[in-house]
Amino acid sequence: MTQTQPPAEQPRSLSARQLIAADLPQRQRMLDPVLDKKSLAMLYIDGEMTAIDRRDRLRLFGPPPEKISFLIADLNRHFLPDLADIAGQRALVRNWGEMPDLVVLDNLSSLVGFRRNDPDSWNNVQR
């Protein structure tokens, strides 16, 4: 007896009109489970997105969480430390105010100035 496999699902695209008209289930906001239940103090370090874009995305989440702070590259052109460097890590810690429970690094490659063929720069990040 041979088993027949169901056909593989195919990707489906929607037109803009179809997406706007779609009856989609309400989804829980991404940060709600963590922030509402745990009240973690968080620092979100964004090395790529502009402050305007970050603000607009944050507005999509609803009321702003109390215990989240942002360090955004385009607002800190003269102080966005290289996290591959111990001195950069120390400068960050000295300047973040309240000790966060969680630090989010978005995008690591934009926050770490790796030097080609220098394994020590990655070792410093892993500490």
N, C-alpha and C positions, 0 to 999 in steps of 0.2 A: 504494500500500500504506500503510495507516495503522497506526501503532504504538499498541498499547494500553498504557496506563500501569497499573502494579500499583496495587491499591487502597491508599490512604493508611492508614498504621497509625493505629489509634485508641488513645487513652489507656485504660489498663486499671487499674482499682482492685482492691485485694485486701482481703479482710476481715482483721481482726487474726489470726484463726486461720490463714488461708491464708498470711499473711506469716510467722508463727512456724513453720509447717510447711514452708515453701518450701525446696527444695534449691538454695541459692544458691552460686555460686562464691566462694571466698575471694579477697578483694581485698587488694592491697598497701596498707599503711597510708600515709596521705597524707604524713607527714613522713619516712618511711623513705628515699626516694631522695635527699633533700637532706641529711638529718642523718647517715645512715650513710656516705655516700660523700664528702661534702664537709666534714663537721664544722664547719658554719658557726656562729659565735656569733650568736644571734638575740635580739632584743628584741621582744616582742609587746605592743603597747600597746592595751588593750581599754577603750574608752570607754563600753560599754553593758552587757556581760554581768557578772553578779555573780561574785565570787570563788568562791562555792560552785558555780555552774554551770560556770565555767571549769575548776575542779578536777575536777568530775565528767566533763567532756568529755575532759580531758587523760588521765584514768585509762583511758578507752576506747582510747587509742593504745598501751597496753602500758607497758613500762618507760619511765620518763621520760628524755628526752634530757638530757645533761649541760649542753649549751651553749645552753639557751634560758631566758630570763628573762621575767617578765611584769610589766607595770605596769598595774594593774587599777583602774578608776575608783572602785569602792566601797571599796577599801582605801586610797585616796589622796584623800579628800574635800577636803583642804586643799592638796593639791599634785597637780593634774592640769592642766598648763599649757595655755593656749589656743595651739594651733599655728599660728593665723593671725597671731599676734603674734610679732615677732622676739624680744622678751624671753622669751616662753614657750618658743620653740625653744631659746634659749640655756640657760634653766633646765633643760630636759629633757636637753640634752647634758651639762651640768655634773653631773647627778645619775644618769646611767645606768651608772656604773661602767665595766666593760670595754667598749671600743669594739666595738659589734656589727658583724658583716659584713652583716646584714640587719635592717631595722626594718620590722615589720608594723604598719600603722595600721588598727585595726578599731573602729570604723567612722569614716571620716574626718569625716562630718558631726557626729558626737558629740564630736570632738576639736578642731574648728575652730569658734570662735564668730564666724561671719560677721556683720558689721554690714550691714544692708540698704543697698543702693546704694553700697557701698564696695569698688570693684575692687581697691584696694591690699591688702585683707585676703587675697584669693585670690593676688595676686602674691607676697605674702610666703610663702605655703605652697609655691608652685612653685619657690622658690629652692633 
